[in-house]
């Protein structure tokens, strides 16, 4: 896959295709680590959120599902 950099103000931006974003489970809140090795640039999720780990949106969805399922238990615990 070959992509180009896009001028954005004083910076250059690498636009990731939606298929790549989806395959890696990334979103606009995912911190990315950039590593340079000679002429090679490696981009990885900085928080270790690679395959098998949950993204922030997945965690929020799981919390909401838990709240709906156990609302009564949470209410009693809060008392």
C-alpha positions in Angstrom: 0.0 0.0 0.0 1.4 3.4 -1.0 0.1 6.6 0.5 1.1 10.2 0.2 1.6 13.0 2.8 -0.8 15.9 2.7 0.1 19.5 3.6 -1.7 20.6 6.7 -0.6 24.1 7.8 3.1 23.9 8.7 2.9 20.1 9.0 2.5 17.1 6.8 -0.3 14.6 7.5 -0.5 10.9 6.7 -4.1 10.0 6.0 -4.9 6.4 6.9 -7.5 4.6 4.7 -10.6 3.5 6.6 -9.8 -0.2 6.0 -6.5 0.3 7.8 -8.1 2.2 10.7 -10.7 -0.5 11.1 -8.3 -3.4 10.8 -6.1 -2.0 13.6 -9.0 -0.9 15.8 -7.8 2.8 15.8 -9.8 5.9 16.3 -9.1 9.6 16.7 -8.2 9.1 20.3 -5.6 6.3 19.8 -2.1 7.6 20.8 0.4 6.4 18.2 4.2 5.8 18.7 6.5 6.7 15.8 9.8 4.9 15.6 12.5 5.7 13.0 15.1 3.1 12.0 17.2 4.4 9.2 14.8 5.1 6.3 12.0 3.1 7.9 9.1 4.6 9.9 7.1 2.3 12.1 3.7 3.5 13.6 2.2 1.5 16.4 -0.5 2.1 19.0 1.3 3.7 22.0 -0.9 2.1 24.6 -0.4 -1.4 23.3 -3.9 -1.5 21.9 -3.1 -4.0 19.1 -5.1 -7.0 18.1 -6.8 -8.5 21.0 -7.0 -5.4 23.1 -10.0 -3.1 23.4 -10.2 0.4 22.0 -11.7 3.3 24.1 -15.0 3.0 22.2 -15.2 -0.8 22.9 -14.5 -0.2 26.6 -17.2 2.5 26.7 -19.7 0.1 25.0 -18.9 -2.6 27.5 -19.3 -0.3 30.5 -22.7 0.8 29.1 -23.8 -2.8 28.6 -22.7 -3.6 32.2 -24.6 -0.6 33.6 -27.8 -1.7 31.8 -27.5 -5.3 32.9 -26.5 -4.7 36.5 -28.2 -1.3 37.2 -30.1 -2.6 40.3 -27.0 -4.2 41.8 -25.0 -1.0 41.3 -27.8 1.0 42.9 -27.8 -1.3 45.9 -24.0 -1.1 46.2 -24.1 2.7 46.1 -26.5 2.8 49.1 
